Amino acid sequence: MNKVSFALVGAAALALAACGGQGDDALGDNVADNYDAAADNLDAMADNTANESESDALENQADALRDTGEAKEEAIDEADVNSANAVNAM
């Protein structure tokens, strides 16, 4: 889990560094997709776990990752739109 989180944070940081402020939702979508893929991996692990409490914990972590991804997508999209509006207002 820690390696997955580290990889996601690194990918998100690189994606944010490449943000051009053009009002394009692709960057936020990519971040959300990365979080969703990691959550899918956790769901698969939960499906393969015989221990019910461990399975539930993995599913909860997957749900939290998806929520985090959606929140980051929204924040990136909002920041991107605000940057584009600021540039267009000049």
Secondary structure, 3 states (H helix, E strand, C coil): CHHHHHHHHHHHHHHHHCCCCCCCCHHHHHHHHHHHHHHHHHHHHHHCCCCHHHHHHHHHHHHHHHHHHHHHHHHHHHHHHHHHHHHHHC
